[in-house]
């Protein structure tokens, strides 16, 4: 989206979904809980970075979305006329406003608090659907912008900067990035009395953070709950497809539900640039989109979300369970679903550890593509993740070399995807080949290939998709796992199950604790399967809680 072109409601079908106008009947529904407010010209309805900002229906006049009230019309992000409404998905998540909203002339509005709006969305199916649909589309517009939201200043090679960008990107926080050596950015830093050594720096509204930790930034953004000791009906550990599905079904069926994740929603699926074999989405969707929609859906039904929240210990008993978080907080739960997924495997080759924060990637999103645009890169792996990454990165990179240890591409990769990879002109496929070394200076520059291909090739980015191991280390002293760390459930528990009743299919050796998705023994490593297991786990939770 060009930053210089304002987006205004129009008569096209797309714009009518992004900027819909409300009927008299819909406004009357909102009027039952809202209150009228008037604003003078260019008065703020809310400012960038403002927490707990409200939802407004424009009754007379207008309002525009921008970073400041005095911007030129060409710098406005969007405009809301009469019968339109303001807001985007952060109205549901409770995060601070990424941009501001200002009145255009004398304006009369109907105001609802965020909590009042969330109740409307939960109760009024048609009106709630219209509002949520607009919110989702508006967030996509903001995420495509390059000069709105939170500003991150830091070097493209700085591990701290990369980690912050990754956290914000995976959590779909509107932000943009500038390098300290850019002239405009250097002038901004000089105005603050800062130097390159003070980066990464984050500007959030009027607040400036230097070298913030991810936890500090999460607290400022309101994406992490200050839990203390709290009790829930259901706590879900892990916000991948299985965990998100469990949160949606648990919250929608009346359970007081908390979803925890150590980094971001979506799990491994969130790294996928395009999922085309998930039923109901024939055009495909990104893993990030799937995760974002699942998260909003869970919050719509009242699930609480806390990210980052790293669980370090679980104490289980027949009457309840207690989780301990890395920061020392404890959470009590009547039932638990473990959906911690798996972590990426690494290559044991010279240079890999050296460049792990300087050119080695485990995902292929627009952020990684920006780092190696117009360069030659190497992708390692033979599954769907490697194929999807290759297709996506080929749009940005000069050449993509896909290195596969086996002698066929479609052994682990879906046929439709392997065929597509083979047709891309700037993709080279190296079968029966391995990468044996990475070389470079401050960052990776070359990869050594051995096997059917023996060569040292340019490599500005090294993308690894070679499988994963389960994230279950914190469970292994209290729940039965196999020799690889995968959680054992149901009939496979054997003598590890000591209760008089039979275990439920997804139940672990600790009664009332269930496992779903990639962390479980025998699970099918597909998004649809994980979603199914997460949903099924909630059915078993209800049965246990009814005992």
C-alpha positions in Angstrom: 0.0 0.0 0.0 1.6 3.3 -1.0 2.0 5.5 2.1 1.0 8.6 0.2 -2.5 7.4 -0.9 -5.4 7.6 1.6 -7.8 4.7 1.7 -11.4 5.9 1.7 -14.7 4.0 1.7 -15.8 3.3 -1.8 -18.5 1.4 -3.6 -16.3 -1.6 -4.6 -17.0 -4.9 -2.9 -13.5 -4.9 -1.2 -13.8 -1.5 0.3 -17.4 -2.1 1.4 -16.1 -5.0 3.5 -13.1 -3.1 4.9 -15.1 0.1 5.5 -18.7 -0.9 5.8 -21.5 1.5 6.7 -24.0 0.5 9.4 -27.8 0.4 9.0 -30.2 2.2 11.3 -31.0 -1.1 13.0 -27.3 -1.9 13.6 -26.7 1.6 15.0 -29.7 1.1 17.3 -28.1 -2.1 18.7 -24.9 -0.2 19.4 -26.8 2.8 20.9 -28.2 0.5 23.6 -24.8 0.3 25.2 -22.9 3.3 23.8 -23.0 7.0 24.5 -22.9 10.0 22.2 -19.8 12.2 22.1 -18.9 15.3 20.0 -15.5 16.3 18.9 -14.2 19.6 17.5 -12.1 19.7 14.3 -8.9 17.6 14.5 -9.6 16.6 18.1 -8.2 13.1 18.9 -10.6 10.2 19.4 -7.4 8.4 20.4 -3.7 8.8 19.9 -1.0 6.4 18.8 0.1 4.1 21.6 -3.1 4.8 23.7 -4.2 1.8 25.7 -7.9 0.8 26.1 -9.0 3.1 23.3 -12.7 3.1 22.3 -14.8 2.2 19.3 -16.7 5.0 17.5 -19.6 5.1 15.1 -19.6 8.3 13.1 -23.1 9.8 13.3 -22.2 13.2 11.7 -19.0 14.6 10.3 -16.0 12.3 9.8 -12.8 10.9 11.3 -9.4 10.0 9.7 -6.7 7.6 10.7 -3.2 9.0 10.9 -0.1 9.3 13.0 -0.9 12.9 13.9 -3.8 15.3 13.6 -1.9 17.8 11.4 -0.9 15.5 8.5 -1.7 16.3 4.9 -4.7 14.5 3.4 -2.4 12.4 1.3 -0.7 11.1 4.4 -3.9 9.8 6.0 -4.2 6.1 6.3 -8.0 5.8 6.1 -11.1 7.9 6.4 -14.5 7.1 8.1 -17.6 9.0 7.0 -21.1 9.0 8.4 -22.4 5.5 9.5 -18.8 4.1 9.4 -17.0 2.8 12.4 -13.4 3.0 13.7 -11.0 0.4 15.0 -9.1 -2.7 14.0 -8.2 -6.1 15.7 -6.5 -4.4 18.7 -10.0 -3.6 19.9 -10.3 -7.4 20.5 -6.8 -8.0 21.8 -6.6 -5.1 24.2 -3.3 -3.8 22.8 -2.4 -0.1 22.5 -3.6 1.7 19.3 -1.0 1.4 16.5 -2.1 4.7 14.9 -4.3 7.7 15.9 -7.8 8.8 15.0 -8.8 12.4 14.6 -12.1 14.2 13.8 -12.6 15.9 10.5 -14.6 19.0 11.3 -17.2 19.1 14.0 -18.1 15.4 14.5 -20.8 13.6 16.5 -20.1 10.0 17.4 -21.4 7.0 19.3 -18.7 5.7 21.7 -18.4 2.1 23.0 -15.6 0.9 25.3 -13.5 -2.0 24.1 -15.3 -4.3 26.6 -18.7 -3.2 25.4 -17.7 -3.8 21.8 -16.4 -7.3 22.7 -19.7 -8.2 24.2 -21.6 -7.0 21.1 -19.3 -9.1 18.9 -20.0 -12.2 21.2 -23.8 -11.7 21.2 -24.8 -10.1 17.9 -23.7 -12.6 15.3 -24.4 -10.6 12.1 -23.2 -7.3 13.4 -20.3 -8.9 15.1 -19.3 -10.6 11.9 -19.3 -7.4 10.0 -17.2 -5.6 12.5 -14.7 -8.5 12.9 -14.4 -8.9 9.1 -13.6 -5.2 8.7 -11.1 -5.3 11.6 -9.1 -8.2 10.0 -8.9 -6.5 6.7 -7.8 -3.2 8.2 -5.0 -4.9 10.1 -3.8 -6.4 6.8 -3.6 -2.8 5.4 -1.6 -1.6 8.3 0.8 -4.6 8.3 1.6 -3.8 4.6 2.5 -0.2 5.4 6.1 0.8 5.9 5.9 3.9 8.0 3.2 3.4 10.6 2.9 1.9 14.1 5.9 1.1 16.3 9.3 2.2 15.1 12.3 -0.1 15.5 15.7 1.3 14.9 18.6 -1.2 14.6 21.0 -2.8 12.3 19.8 -5.6 10.0 22.7 -7.8 11.3 22.0 -7.1 15.0 20.6 -10.2 16.8 18.6 -8.1 19.3 16.9 -6.1 16.4 16.2 -9.3 14.5 14.6 -10.9 17.6 12.4 -7.8 18.3 11.3 -7.7 14.6 10.5 -11.4 14.7 8.5 -11.1 17.9 6.5 -8.1 16.6 6.0 -9.7 13.1 4.8 -13.1 14.4 2.4 -11.3 16.8 1.2 -9.1 14.0 2.0 -5.9 15.8 2.0 -2.9 13.3 5.6 -1.7 13.1 8.3 -0.5 10.8 12.0 -0.7 10.8 14.8 1.7 10.1 18.6 1.3 10.2 20.6 3.8 12.3 22.7 4.8 9.3 19.7 6.0 7.3 20.0 9.8 7.1 16.4 10.6 8.5 16.8 8.0 11.2 20.3 9.4 12.2 18.7 12.8 12.5 15.9 11.4 14.7 18.4 9.6 17.0 20.6 12.8 17.2 17.5 14.6 18.4 17.1 12.1 21.2 20.8 12.3 22.0 21.3 8.7 21.0 24.0 6.8 19.0 24.1 3.5 17.1 25.3 1.8 20.3 22.0 2.7 21.9 20.1 0.5 19.4 17.9 -1.3 19.1 15.6 1.5 20.0 11.8 1.2 20.0 9.4 4.2 19.7 5.9 3.4 21.0 3.7 6.5 20.9 5.5 9.1 23.1 7.6 6.4 24.8 11.1 5.5 23.9 12.8 2.1 24.8 16.5 1.4 24.3 17.7 -2.2 24.2 14.3 -3.5 25.4 13.9 -7.2 26.2 11.0 -9.0 24.5 9.3 -9.4 27.8 9.5 -5.6 28.5 8.2 -4.9 25.0 5.4 -7.4 25.5 4.3 -5.8 28.8 4.2 -2.4 27.1 2.1 -3.8 24.3 -0.3 -5.5 26.6 0.3 -9.0 25.0 1.4 -10.5 28.3 -0.9 -10.9 31.3 0.4 -10.0 34.8 -1.1 -13.3 36.1 0.1 -13.6 39.7 -1.7 -16.7 41.2 -4.9 -17.3 39.2 -7.2 -20.2 38.7 -8.7 -21.3 35.4 -10.9 -24.1 34.2 -8.6 -24.8 31.3 -5.0 -23.7 30.6 -3.5 -24.4 27.2 0.3 -24.4 26.9 1.3 -23.6 23.3 -0.6 -21.4 20.8 0.1 -23.4 17.6 -2.9 -24.8 15.6 -3.7 -27.4 18.3 -3.6 -24.9 21.1 -5.6 -22.2 19.2 -8.3 -24.8 18.4 -8.5 -25.8 22.0 -8.7 -22.2 23.1 -11.6 -21.5 20.6 -13.6 -24.6 21.7 -12.8 -24.2 25.4 -13.8 -20.5 25.6 -16.8 -20.9 23.3 -18.2 -23.7 25.5 -18.0 -21.7 28.7 -14.7 -22.7 30.2 -12.6 -20.0 31.8 -9.7 -20.4 29.4 -6.1 -19.2 29.4 -3.7 -19.7 26.4 0.0 -19.4 27.0 2.9 -19.3 24.5 6.6 -18.6 24.9 6.9 -16.5 21.7 3.9 -16.1 19.3 0.7 -17.7 18.1 0.8 -20.2 15.2 3.7 -22.4 16.2 5.6 -23.8 13.3 2.6 -23.2 11.0 3.1 -19.4 11.5 6.3 -19.6 9.5 4.6 -21.0 6.5 4.4 -18.6 3.6 1.4 -20.4 2.0 -0.8 -23.3 3.2 -2.8 -24.6 0.3 -4.0 -28.0 1.5 -6.1 -26.9 4.5 -9.7 -27.6 3.8 -11.9 -24.5 3.2 -9.1 -22.3 1.8 -8.7 -23.3 -1.8 -6.7 -20.1 -2.6 -4.4 -20.9 0.4 -3.5 -18.7 3.3 -0.3 -17.9 5.2 0.4 -19.6 8.5 0.4 -16.1 10.1 -3.1 -15.4 8.8 -4.4 -18.7 10.1 -2.9 -18.0 13.5 -4.2 -14.5 13.6 -7.8 -15.5 12.8 -7.7 -18.3 15.3 -6.4 -15.9 18.0 -9.1 -13.4 17.3 -11.7 -16.1 17.3 -10.5 -17.4 20.7 -10.6 -13.8 22.1 -14.1 -13.3 20.7 -15.3 -16.0 23.0 -13.5 -14.7 26.0 -10.2 -16.6 26.1 -7.3 -14.8 27.8 -4.0 -14.8 26.0 -0.5 -14.3 27.5 2.6 -14.0 25.3 5.5 -14.5 26.0 4.8 -16.9 28.9 7.3 -19.7 29.3 6.1 -22.6 31.5 9.0 -24.2 33.4 7.2 -26.7 35.6 3.9 -28.6 36.1 2.6 -30.0 39.3 -0.4 -32.3 38.8 -2.8 -34.0 41.2 -6.4 -35.3 41.1 -7.9 -32.1 42.4 -6.1 -29.7 40.1 -2.8 -28.6 38.6 -0.3 -25.8 39.1 1.9 -24.3 36.4 5.0 -22.3 37.2 6.2 -19.7 34.7 9.7 -18.5 34.1 9.1 -15.2 35.9 8.0 -17.0 39.0 4.2 -16.6 38.6 2.0 -19.6 39.2 -1.3 -20.5 37.6 -3.8 -23.1 38.9 -5.9 -25.1 36.4 -8.6 -27.7 36.7 -7.4 -29.1 33.4 -4.5 -28.6 31.0 -3.9 -29.1 27.3 -0.2 -29.4 26.3 0.2 -28.2 22.8 3.8 -27.1 22.8 4.7 -28.4 19.4 8.3 -28.9 18.4 11.4 -26.8 17.9 13.5 -26.7 14.8 16.4 -29.1 14.3 19.8 -27.7 13.5 22.6 -28.9 11.2 25.8 -30.1 12.9 28.2 -28.6 10.4 31.1 -26.1 10.6 29.9 -22.5 10.6 26.2 -23.2 11.5 26.4 -22.0 15.1 28.6 -19.1 14.1 26.0 -17.7 11.7 22.8 -18.7 13.5 22.1 -15.1 14.3 23.7 -13.8 11.1 22.0 -15.3 8.1 20.6 -18.7 9.2 16.8 -18.8 9.3 14.1 -21.2 10.3 11.3 -19.4 8.6 10.6 -17.7 5.2 8.4 -14.6 5.8 8.6 -11.2 4.3 11.0 -10.1 7.0 13.6 -12.8 6.1 13.0 -12.1 2.4 13.9 -8.4 3.0 17.3 -9.5 4.5 18.4 -11.3 1.3 16.4 -9.6 -1.5 18.1 -9.9 -4.9 20.7 -12.2 -3.5 21.4 -15.9 -3.9 20.3 -18.2 -1.1 20.2 -21.8 0.0 17.1 -23.8 1.3 17.7 -27.2 3.0 14.9 -29.7 3.4 12.5 -32.0 1.5 9.1 -31.4 3.2 6.3 -29.1 2.5 7.8 -26.3 4.6 11.0 -26.3 2.5 8.9 -26.3 -0.7 6.7 -23.4 0.5 9.7 -21.4 1.5 11.4 -22.0 -1.9 8.3 -20.8 -3.8 7.9 -17.7 -1.6 11.6 -16.7 -1.6 12.0 -17.2 -5.4 9.8 -14.1 -5.7 12.4 -11.9 -4.0 15.8 -13.6 -4.4 18.1 -13.7 -7.5 18.5 -17.5 -7.1 17.2 -20.2 -4.7 19.1 -23.4 -4.4 17.0 -26.2 -2.8 19.3 -28.9 -1.3 17.7 -32.3 -0.7 19.5 -35.2 0.8 17.2 -37.8 -0.9 17.1 -38.7 -4.6 13.5 -37.5 -5.2 11.7 -34.3 -4.4 8.2 -35.6 -3.9 9.0 -38.3 -1.3 8.1 -36.0 1.7 6.8 -33.0 -0.3 3.2 -32.9 -1.7 3.1 -33.6 -5.4 1.4 -30.3 -6.3 4.1 -28.4 -4.4 7.1 -30.3 -5.8 5.8 -29.8 -9.3 5.5 -26.1 -8.7 9.0 -25.9 -7.3 10.4 -27.7 -10.4 8.8 -25.1 -12.7 10.3 -21.9 -11.2 13.1 -20.6 -13.4 15.3 -19.2 -10.7 15.2 -22.3 -8.5 18.0 -24.9 -8.7 17.2 -28.3 -7.1 20.2 -30.3 -5.9 19.2 -33.9 -5.1 21.4 -36.4 -3.3 23.3 -33.5 -1.9 24.1 -32.1 1.6 25.5 -28.8 2.9 28.7 -29.6 4.8 30.0 -26.1 5.8 29.0 -22.5 6.0 31.5 -19.8 5.4 31.7 -16.0 5.7 32.8 -13.0 7.7 30.3 -11.2 10.0 27.5 -13.1 8.4 27.0 -16.2 6.1 28.3 -15.7 2.6 28.9 -19.2 1.1 27.6 -22.7 1.5 29.7 -25.8 0.6 27.7 -28.6 -1.2 28.8 -32.2 -1.4 27.2 -35.3 -3.0 25.7 -35.3 -6.5 26.7 -31.6 -6.6 30.1 -30.6 -5.3 30.5 -26.8 -5.2 30.9 -23.8 -3.0 27.9 -21.5 -3.8 27.0 -17.9 -2.8 24.6 -17.8 0.1 23.3 -14.6 1.6 20.7 -16.5 3.5 20.6 -20.1 4.7 17.1 -21.5 5.3 16.7 -24.7 7.3 13.6 -27.0 7.2 14.8 -30.4 8.4 12.3 -31.3 11.0 11.8 -30.7 14.7 12.0 -32.2 18.2 9.2 -31.9 20.8 9.1 -28.9 23.2 8.5 -31.1 26.3 11.6 -30.7 28.5 9.6 -29.1 31.3 7.2 -32.1 31.4 9.6 -35.0 31.6 9.7 -35.3 35.4 5.9 -35.4 35.7 4.4 -36.9 32.5 5.3 -40.0 30.6 7.2 -39.4 27.3 9.0 -41.7 24.9 12.7 -41.8 24.3 12.5 -38.9 21.9 10.5 -36.7 24.3 7.1 -37.1 22.6 4.2 -37.3 25.1 2.5 -40.7 25.4 -1.3 -40.6 25.6 -4.3 -42.9 25.8 -4.0 -46.7 25.5 -0.3 -46.4 24.7 0.4 -45.4 28.4 0.2 -49.1 29.6 1.4 -49.4 33.2 2.1 -45.7 33.3 -1.6 -45.2 33.8 -2.5 -45.9 37.5 -6.1 -44.7 37.7 -9.1 -47.2 38.0 -10.8 -45.7 34.9 -9.4 -45.9 31.4 -7.5 -42.9 30.1 -9.1 -40.8 27.4 -7.5 -40.9 23.9 -5.4 -37.7 24.4 -5.0 -37.9 28.1 -1.4 -38.1 29.5 -0.2 -40.2 32.4 -1.3 -37.3 34.7 -5.1 -37.4 34.8 -6.7 -34.2 33.6 -3.7 -33.2 31.5 -4.0 -33.8 27.8 -1.6 -33.5 24.8 -2.5 -32.4 21.3 -0.6 -31.7 18.1 3.1 -32.2 17.2 4.3 -32.8 20.8 2.3 -36.1 21.0 3.4 -39.6 20.1 1.8 -40.7 16.9 0.4 -37.4 15.9 0.1 -36.6 12.2 2.3 -33.6 11.4 -0.3 -31.6 9.5 -2.2 -28.4 10.4 -5.6 -30.0 10.0 -4.7 -32.9 12.3 -3.4 -30.6 15.0 -6.6 -28.5 14.8 -8.7 -31.6 15.1 -6.7 -32.9 18.2 -7.0 -29.5 19.9 -10.7 -29.5 19.4 -11.1 -33.1 20.5 -9.0 -32.5 23.7 -11.7 -30.0 24.9 -14.3 -32.7 24.7 -12.3 -34.9 27.0 -11.7 -31.9 29.3 -15.4 -31.6 29.8 -15.7 -35.3 30.7 -12.9 -35.0 33.3 -14.4 -31.9 34.8 -17.8 -33.5 35.1 -16.4 -36.4 37.2 
